[in-house]
Amino acid sequence: MARVHIKTTSSSRVVYLALAGNALVAVSKFVAAAVTGSSAMLSEGFHSVVDTLNQVLLLYGMHRGRKKADDEHPLGYGREIYFWSFVVALLLFTAGAGASIYEGIVHIMHPHPIENPLVTYIVLGLATLFEGSSWVYALKNVKGKRKYSEVFGLIVRSKDPPTFIVLLEDSAALIGILIAFLGVYFSVRLQLPVLDGLASIFIGITLGLTALLLARETKGLLIGESPGKSVRESILRIAGQTPGIVRANNVVSVHVSPQEIMAALSVEFEDALRAPEIEAVVINLENRLREVMPEVTSVFVKPETPRGSENNAAYPERDPTQQP
């Protein structure tokens, strides 16, 4: 049973770019918050710190996910990235959203005017540049050659959390920057410092909704998610066309990492085959799958007639994009 290394070059590049951008933005936002006294800018600073820490956790998860299989984890450590992605979602919700909402409430209860708003505008402009660059790169990485209208569906179906987490975080960051700008501008223009606090609360709500979406998507991957109908059909087709196999009854498959799939096959062998010949057929099947679908790294084959397969079949796999 062959294994392949996880190809995370593209995902790593996306995360490193986001990490650099968020670190620069966080420093500039805290400086602006200290100079202007803006609650929205302070919330945005918290947001960028959380995003920076999130990128570090994602990189750590990707590093852990590349560990080779051992006796305790025979299918490898690929799901480490799913675990740390879920931690990122929780951190974004508790630290990012919670701190922003708390800061907004405090500012509403004890409002004070913003000083030197020009500094805030300059910092928000730089933040837009840094976050926007990361967002564009992440969007291109997710979208590929598909239409923009398909991006959300691609996020739902994606098995690579670092890429879509960066895209969603950067999207939330750009929305937060817009909210912070509006809060500061109208707070100064209308001389209503309370609007700055309201902006901070809206930033927290934006982060909370983003975190809930991230948690929903990463939870499915963490507990085990099917690679999709097309992958299962391809596995069954290759198995059915393998000499010595009369029929491929069904397959249960699950992602064990973004680029690794485990498949358990139920097949009917030719009656005349003896044990050594069946073993040769299985090896041939594994080689065919490895050649056509290198992402299928673990294959388990169960000899079974169609009747036995129907009697012992587990619940059929469901496409995660379809509603029950």
C-alpha positions as CSV (number, residue, x, y, z in Angstrom):
1,M,0.0,0.0,0.0
2,A,1.7,3.1,-1.2
3,R,1.6,6.6,0.3
4,V,2.5,9.9,-1.2
5,H,3.7,13.1,0.4
6,I,1.1,15.9,0.9
7,K,1.6,18.6,-1.8
8,T,1.1,21.8,0.2
9,T,3.4,24.1,-1.8
10,S,0.5,26.3,-3.1
11,S,-1.4,26.3,0.2
12,S,1.8,27.2,2.1
13,R,2.5,30.1,-0.2
14,V,-1.0,31.5,0.4
15,V,-0.6,31.2,4.2
16,Y,2.9,32.7,4.3
17,L,1.7,35.7,2.2
18,A,-1.3,36.2,4.6
19,L,1.0,35.8,7.6
20,A,3.4,38.6,6.4
21,G,0.5,40.9,5.5
22,N,-1.4,40.4,8.8
23,A,1.7,41.0,10.9
24,L,2.4,44.3,9.1
25,V,-1.2,45.4,9.3
26,A,-1.5,44.5,13.0
27,V,1.4,46.7,14.0
28,S,0.1,49.7,11.9
29,K,-3.4,49.4,13.3
30,F,-2.2,49.4,16.9
31,V,-0.1,52.4,16.3
32,A,-3.1,54.2,14.7
33,A,-5.3,53.2,17.6
34,A,-2.8,54.5,20.1
35,V,-2.5,57.8,18.2
36,T,-6.2,58.4,17.5
37,G,-8.0,56.6,20.3
38,S,-10.3,54.9,17.8
39,S,-12.2,51.8,19.2
40,A,-12.7,50.5,15.7
41,M,-9.0,50.7,14.9
42,L,-8.2,48.9,18.2
43,S,-10.7,46.1,17.2
44,E,-9.1,45.9,13.8
45,G,-5.8,45.5,15.6
46,F,-7.1,42.6,17.6
47,H,-8.5,41.1,14.4
48,S,-5.1,41.3,12.6
49,V,-3.3,39.7,15.6
50,V,-5.8,36.9,15.7
51,D,-5.4,36.4,11.9
52,T,-1.6,36.4,12.3
53,L,-1.8,33.7,15.0
54,N,-4.2,31.8,12.9
55,Q,-1.7,31.6,10.0
56,V,1.0,30.3,12.5
57,L,-1.4,27.6,13.6
58,L,-2.2,26.6,10.0
59,L,1.5,26.4,9.2
60,Y,2.0,24.2,12.3
61,G,-0.9,22.0,11.2
62,M,0.5,21.6,7.7
63,H,3.9,20.7,9.2
64,R,2.4,18.1,11.5
65,G,0.3,16.7,8.6
66,R,3.4,15.8,6.7
67,K,4.6,13.3,9.4
68,K,4.8,9.8,8.1
69,A,2.5,7.0,9.2
70,D,3.5,5.0,12.3
71,D,2.0,2.2,14.4
72,E,-0.2,4.6,16.4
73,H,-1.5,6.4,13.2
74,P,-1.3,3.9,10.4
75,L,-3.1,6.3,8.0
76,G,-0.7,9.2,8.8
77,Y,-1.2,12.5,10.4
78,G,-3.0,14.3,7.6
79,R,-6.0,15.2,9.6
80,E,-3.8,17.4,11.9
81,I,-4.5,20.2,9.4
82,Y,-8.2,19.7,9.9
83,F,-7.9,19.9,13.7
84,W,-5.8,23.0,13.7
85,S,-8.1,24.6,11.1
86,F,-11.0,24.0,13.5
87,V,-8.9,25.6,16.3
88,V,-8.4,28.6,14.1
89,A,-12.2,28.9,13.6
90,L,-12.7,28.8,17.4
91,L,-10.0,31.3,18.0
92,L,-11.4,33.7,15.4
93,F,-14.8,33.5,17.1
94,T,-13.7,33.8,20.8
95,A,-10.7,36.1,20.6
96,G,-11.4,38.1,17.4
97,A,-15.1,38.5,17.6
98,G,-15.3,38.6,21.4
99,A,-12.6,41.2,21.8
100,S,-14.1,43.4,19.1
101,I,-17.6,43.3,20.5
102,Y,-16.3,43.9,24.1
103,E,-14.2,46.9,23.0
104,G,-17.2,48.3,21.1
105,I,-19.5,48.1,24.1
106,V,-16.9,49.7,26.4
107,H,-16.5,52.6,23.8
108,I,-20.3,53.1,23.6
109,M,-20.5,53.3,27.4
110,H,-17.5,55.6,27.6
111,P,-17.3,57.4,24.3
112,H,-14.4,59.8,23.5
113,P,-13.7,61.7,20.3
114,I,-11.2,60.4,17.7
115,E,-7.9,62.4,17.4
116,N,-5.9,62.7,14.2
117,P,-8.3,60.7,12.0
118,L,-5.9,61.2,9.0
119,V,-3.6,58.6,10.6
120,T,-6.5,56.2,10.7
121,Y,-7.2,56.7,7.0
122,I,-3.6,56.2,6.0
123,V,-3.3,53.0,8.1
124,L,-6.6,51.7,6.7
125,G,-5.4,52.4,3.2
126,L,-2.2,50.4,3.8
127,A,-4.2,47.6,5.4
128,T,-6.4,47.5,2.3
129,L,-3.3,47.2,0.1
130,F,-1.8,44.3,2.2
131,E,-5.0,42.4,2.8
132,G,-6.2,43.0,-0.7
133,S,-3.0,41.5,-2.2
134,S,-3.4,38.4,0.0
135,W,-7.1,38.2,-0.8
136,V,-6.5,38.3,-4.6
137,Y,-3.8,35.6,-4.4
138,A,-6.0,33.4,-2.2
139,L,-9.0,33.9,-4.6
140,K,-7.0,33.0,-7.6
141,N,-5.7,29.8,-5.8
142,V,-9.3,28.8,-5.0
143,K,-11.0,29.8,-8.2
144,G,-8.5,28.5,-10.7
145,K,-10.1,28.7,-14.2
146,R,-13.6,28.5,-12.9
147,K,-16.2,31.3,-12.8
148,Y,-16.4,33.7,-9.8
149,S,-20.0,32.5,-9.3
150,E,-18.6,29.1,-8.4
151,V,-16.2,30.3,-5.7
152,F,-18.6,29.7,-2.7
153,G,-19.4,26.2,-3.9
154,L,-15.7,25.5,-4.3
155,I,-15.1,26.6,-0.7
156,V,-17.9,24.2,0.5
157,R,-16.4,21.3,-1.5
158,S,-12.8,22.1,-0.8
159,K,-10.7,19.6,1.2
160,D,-7.8,22.1,1.7
161,P,-8.7,24.3,4.7
162,P,-5.6,26.6,4.7
163,T,-6.6,28.0,1.3
164,F,-10.2,28.7,1.9
165,I,-9.5,29.9,5.5
166,V,-7.1,32.5,4.2
167,L,-9.7,33.6,1.6
168,L,-12.5,33.9,4.1
169,E,-10.3,35.6,6.7
170,D,-9.1,38.2,4.2
171,S,-12.7,38.7,3.0
172,A,-13.7,39.4,6.6
173,A,-10.7,41.7,7.0
174,L,-11.6,43.8,4.0
175,I,-15.2,44.1,5.2
176,G,-13.8,45.1,8.7
177,I,-11.6,47.7,7.1
178,L,-14.6,49.2,5.3
179,I,-16.7,49.2,8.6
180,A,-13.8,50.8,10.5
181,F,-13.4,53.5,7.9
182,L,-17.2,54.3,7.9
183,G,-17.2,54.3,11.7
184,V,-14.3,56.7,12.0
185,Y,-15.5,58.9,9.2
186,F,-19.0,59.4,10.5
187,S,-17.9,59.6,14.1
188,V,-15.7,62.6,13.2
189,R,-18.1,64.1,10.6
190,L,-21.2,63.9,12.8
191,Q,-19.2,64.4,16.1
192,L,-20.8,61.2,17.5
193,P,-18.0,59.1,19.1
194,V,-20.5,56.3,19.8
195,L,-20.5,55.4,16.1
196,D,-16.9,54.3,16.4
197,G,-18.0,51.9,19.1
198,L,-20.9,50.6,16.9
199,A,-18.4,50.0,14.1
200,S,-16.3,47.9,16.5
201,I,-19.4,45.8,17.3
202,F,-20.2,45.3,13.6
203,I,-16.6,44.2,13.0
204,G,-17.0,41.6,15.8
205,I,-20.3,40.3,14.3
206,T,-18.5,40.0,10.9
207,L,-15.7,38.0,12.5
208,G,-18.2,35.8,14.4
209,L,-20.2,34.9,11.2
210,T,-16.9,34.1,9.4
211,A,-15.8,31.9,12.3
212,L,-19.1,30.0,12.3
213,L,-18.8,29.3,8.5
214,L,-15.2,28.1,9.0
215,A,-16.2,25.9,11.9
216,R,-19.0,24.3,9.8
217,E,-16.7,23.5,6.9
218,T,-13.7,22.3,9.0
219,K,-15.9,20.2,11.3
220,G,-17.1,18.0,8.4
221,L,-13.5,17.4,7.3
222,L,-12.3,16.7,10.8
223,I,-14.9,13.9,11.4
224,G,-14.3,12.4,7.9
225,E,-15.7,13.6,4.6
226,S,-16.2,11.8,1.3
227,P,-14.1,13.0,-1.7
228,G,-17.3,13.2,-3.8
229,K,-19.3,11.2,-6.2
230,S,-16.9,11.6,-9.2
231,V,-14.0,10.2,-7.2
232,R,-16.0,7.2,-6.0
233,E,-17.3,6.5,-9.5
234,S,-13.7,6.6,-10.9
235,I,-12.5,4.1,-8.2
236,L,-15.3,1.7,-9.0
237,R,-14.7,2.0,-12.8
238,I,-11.0,1.3,-12.5
239,A,-11.7,-1.6,-10.2
240,G,-14.4,-3.0,-12.5
241,Q,-12.0,-2.9,-15.5
242,T,-9.2,-4.7,-13.6
243,P,-8.6,-8.2,-15.0
244,G,-9.7,-10.9,-12.5
245,I,-12.5,-8.7,-11.0
246,V,-16.0,-9.6,-12.1
247,R,-17.7,-6.7,-10.4
248,A,-16.9,-3.7,-8.2
249,N,-19.9,-3.6,-5.8
250,N,-19.3,-0.5,-3.8
251,V,-16.7,1.8,-2.2
252,V,-16.4,3.7,1.0
253,S,-13.9,6.5,0.7
254,V,-12.8,9.4,3.0
255,H,-10.2,12.1,3.0
256,V,-7.4,11.6,5.5
257,S,-5.7,14.8,4.4
258,P,-6.3,17.4,1.7
259,Q,-4.4,15.4,-0.8
260,E,-4.9,11.8,0.5
261,I,-7.9,9.5,0.2
262,M,-8.5,6.2,1.9
263,A,-10.8,3.8,-0.1
264,A,-12.4,0.5,1.1
265,L,-13.6,-1.6,-1.8
266,S,-16.0,-4.5,-2.0
267,V,-15.4,-6.5,-5.2
268,E,-16.3,-9.9,-6.6
269,F,-13.4,-11.9,-8.0
270,E,-13.5,-14.6,-10.7
271,D,-14.5,-17.9,-9.1
272,A,-11.5,-19.8,-10.5
273,L,-8.9,-17.6,-8.9
274,R,-6.8,-19.0,-6.0
275,A,-5.3,-17.0,-3.1
276,P,-2.0,-16.1,-4.9
277,E,-3.9,-15.0,-8.0
278,I,-6.3,-12.9,-6.0
279,E,-3.3,-11.3,-4.3
280,A,-1.9,-10.5,-7.7
281,V,-5.2,-8.9,-8.8
282,V,-5.3,-6.7,-5.8
283,I,-1.7,-5.5,-6.4
284,N,-2.6,-4.8,-10.0
285,L,-5.7,-2.8,-8.8
286,E,-3.6,-0.8,-6.4
287,N,-1.0,0.0,-9.2
288,R,-3.8,1.1,-11.5
289,L,-5.3,3.4,-8.9
290,R,-1.9,4.8,-8.0
291,E,-1.2,5.6,-11.6
292,V,-4.6,7.2,-12.5
293,M,-5.5,8.6,-9.0
294,P,-2.4,9.2,-7.0
295,E,-4.4,10.9,-4.3
296,V,-5.9,7.4,-3.4
297,T,-3.1,6.4,-1.1
298,S,-4.7,3.7,1.0
299,V,-6.8,0.9,-0.5
300,F,-8.5,-2.0,1.3
301,V,-10.2,-4.7,-0.7
302,K,-12.9,-7.1,0.6
303,P,-13.9,-10.1,-1.5
304,E,-17.7,-10.1,-1.6
305,T,-20.5,-11.1,-3.9
306,P,-23.1,-8.5,-4.9
307,R,-25.7,-10.2,-2.6
308,G,-23.3,-10.1,0.4
309,S,-22.4,-6.5,-0.4
310,E,-26.0,-5.5,-0.3
311,N,-26.6,-7.3,3.0
312,N,-23.5,-5.8,4.7
313,A,-23.4,-2.4,3.0
314,A,-23.0,0.6,5.3
315,Y,-25.1,3.7,4.7
316,P,-24.3,5.1,1.3
317,E,-21.9,8.0,1.2
318,R,-23.5,11.4,0.7
319,D,-22.1,14.2,-1.3
320,P,-21.4,17.0,1.4
321,T,-22.7,19.7,-1.0
322,Q,-26.1,18.0,-1.2
323,Q,-28.8,18.7,1.4
324,P,-30.2,15.7,3.3
